[in-house]
Amino acid sequence: MLPIDPLIRMQGISKIFHTEEVETHALSLVDLEVRAGDYLAITGPSGCGKTTLLSLLGLLDSPSEGSYVLAGEPVSTLSPAQRARVRSRAIGFIFQAFNLIGDLTVRQNVELPLKYRGLPAQERRDLTHQALEKVGMLHRLNHYPAQLSGGQQQRVAVARAVAGRPLVLLADEPTGNLDSRNGEMVMDLLAGLHAGGATICMVTHDSRYLAAALRTVHLFDGRLVSNEPPRREVA
Amino acid sequence: MGSLMADLRYAVRGLVKSPGFSVVAVLTLTLGIGANTAIFSTVDAVLLRDPPFQEPGRLVVLWEQNPTQERLREPVSAANFRDWRKESRVFQDLAAWVPWGHTLTGEGEPQEIESVRVSGTLFSLLGVGPRLGRAILAEDEQPGRDQVLVLSHAFWVQHFAADPRIIGRVLRLDDAPLTVIGVMPADFRFPGNERVAMWLPLTFSPSELVTRSERRFQVIGRLAAGQSYPRAREEMATISSRLALAHPASNTGWGVSLAPLREVMAGTARRPLLILLGAAGFVLLIACANVAHLSLARAAHRARELGIRAALGAGQLRLTRLLLAESVVLACLGGLGGVALAFGGVDVVAKLGAAHLPAWSMVRVDARVLGFAAAASALTALACGLAPAFRASWSDPRASIERGSGASASGVSQLRQILIVGEIGISFILLVGAGLLLRSFDNLVREDPGFQPSRLLAATIFLPEHKYKDDIQEEAFFATLLERVRGAPGVLTAGAVTSLPLNPLGIDYALPFEVAGESASLPSDAPRIDFRVASPDYFRTLGVPLLGGRDFGERDRDNTPRVVIINRALAQRFFGSTFAIGRHVLIGGGIGRAEIVAVVGDVRHGGLDARPGPEMYVPLAQYPHGGMTVVVRTRGDPSALAPVLKDQVRAIDPTLAISQLTTLPQLLSESLSRQRFTSILLGSFAAVALGVASLGIYGVLAYIVSQRTREIGVRMALGARPLMMLEWVLRRGLALAAIGVGVGLAGALLVTRLLAGLLHEVTPHDPTTFVGIAILILVVASLACAVPAAHAARVDPMVALRSE
């Protein structure tokens, strides 16, 4: 069997923040590979660099040093506009605070990244309906976020993340603002998506949800201190 | 009281801690209150303040009118005036006056004095007493006792240094000694002319008392106690009907028209001033709206503090008062700044309006105007502060404490957006009004006056009757003067005329005119045509084109057949497409039959906004006149030849004064002063309004971007490119501006109809202006959005990952 190139390859990634005279090394020499179909959990204590790593993975920021190749394309030196284009096509975000836009309906929220990609209206409509059906929120198409519970909002957020069929889903503490029942519900959604072939990178503190991932990376003081192998072969 | 002072002190501390907000708010209010105060001071002086006469509401101006001849406000004949005075019961008294120029000699250089001859009862009718000495009385009308005069306050100060010993001083007017008997007060405004220097007694000549068709006198009356203006109109209609029956030749078709004195003194200034007052009010409204939505945002930021105060027991009214205190402080500071601005603004307004505003010398910031400013400041405080104060004080205190934002940010944002739409709408109305006036002014300036005004110098000379007793002397003087002037270096051509275009000074009247037919006499209903006396070379000098025929020349003497030159308008009216030159006409006023020797181009005599009317000219040699305006076309700068012209006049007669020495470009400019006044002021208000509204757009969008930074970060995290976020902000800003333009459009369609009477060759709903202003507002709105849009484009998408 020929080796499959990783979907994400990060090598020697460092991120240094400069504020006045202070340099903060948020990440130092991080090497990370994520293959298609992977389900990776990123964990570590507060301030260890999880959010920074996620922001680099999601092309919200650029590394200070190192290389980042996404789906065979180097992306570490892209301009902000180029990164935004790649994000709209390749990355799906699920945020801890849901981050649905209050003035937009459920349908408009899910459509938003598709609009930024420039997809035609009919295609956007079809993808939106499919995504909402997948998360069980099609019946709330024309409601506003304020009319939904926390769990429902996060389900819509998941639909928004997957509607464009991104290469990778990045979830930042997706259950952080939910009670345990809704948290379980969201984790089940993610498991279902993974079972359907989605590649997921999830930042979490919660040890209950670490077990849901196939692999866990631990960060400490901006360094990758452990990278546990997958529990089973990826098909 | 103690807690009120505490609130005010707290408000001042809060404003000091927010210098940016405070400075912008105070400056905005200063502009709004200052503009209103300056314009109100003008409106007050010209329209509202009672003229300084006793019971001015009972004073009425009367004219003779002949609607069939389209003469609605004509002076009154002496005979008719005498009969009105005798027969009227509604009027307690009637008085007459006539403008009269005199040459003052013996007090330095001879100078032409603007004076007025008045009935002996005029000053008592007005109820005004002199500052020094006595006024003219009825007994002064008697021949032999009429060698007296009363000085205006300004003339007394300028020429005699306010010498209190002026009473009894003898002055020489037209070589006759007259004794100064009084000086009028400084605030006395003569109804007919505010620049009058002297008043002399009016004595009617025997011929004036029989020639009812010689209409020269202005008349004013005081209603008797218990009588009304409608009653006066009825009575005067009855009297004029009786006079028409008694004197059909002169009075058939003639009636009386009346108007309250205050309306006459305001003249044509009323409408433009009221429009400007409305415009200034709009500017203040915009300023208040701007400060209101700045205050809304400020109150939203204080929501946590207000929530804590409420939790500690402060009631809603108490919280409202706390927030309103800031508006009061801002309005007071804005009011003080506005008053300071008004002092300077009043000078500008008075200077711009001096040429045409009645009572312009009375325009000042006084106690009444300060009272207006105080009232405007108080209303401003309420307008700016009430809505934000109510909104903030009625918010949920628990939410305010927990979230730090009481009233939802979207609610505050919505209210601000509504205010900004209103501001844009009002700005649109002001800008369209200003745009229409500016286009109108531009059309006026481009209007062909009918002559070539450049390098033209003009001097008006009135020959004193006591010295130039007959036509021969008058004609000889002007002929000699013209010959000397034509020979002077720097002079190309020279001519003379009784009434120069655009010149308020001059001898201007109309005579009956008809095409000569079988009858040798004029029909009684012959139309009256503007009549002027001109020298040879007048048309060439002025640059009026000769469309056919010949100019007046040496062959046109007193003992040769009568000739006349008509303008194109007259030729078209009476001769249509047929050839007028060589035809004969009949002219009233003792002139008789005359041959048309030329047709000249039309001249806009009454102003660039006046359509040229039919005019006729007769030669100076055949109809000498004692008052002519000499006009000189020069090689270079015409004002440089003014001393030369003066010298030529003095060389012939050193006792003569020149009434007016000016250039035609200056006359042209002065003729546009009213339109310039309105256009400049309205344009300034509109520019201020747009500037303030643009600041408002900037403020609203900056607020939206700051409130939605996280949302912007999320959008960028989801794939929005920086340019998309820039467009997002621009679209919001332009949407507000477009809605504002729509609201303004509806308002402008209604409001601009008020400008109809002030516009020249442009309609109140001119599409070019409306579209142009809409585009201007959208462009300015785009610029106002630029900084918030740039901020939005630079938001770090990482904010999406940060927890709240």
Interface residues (C-beta under 8 A of the other chain):
Chain A: T51 L54 S55 G58 L60 D61 P80 A81 A84 R85 R87 S88 R89 F93 F95 Q96 A97 N99 I101 G102 D103 L112 P113 Y116 R117 R160 D172 G176
Chain B: S410 R710 E711 V714 R715 M716 A717 L718 G719 A720 R721 P722 L723 M724 D796 P797 M798 A800 L801 R802 S803 E804
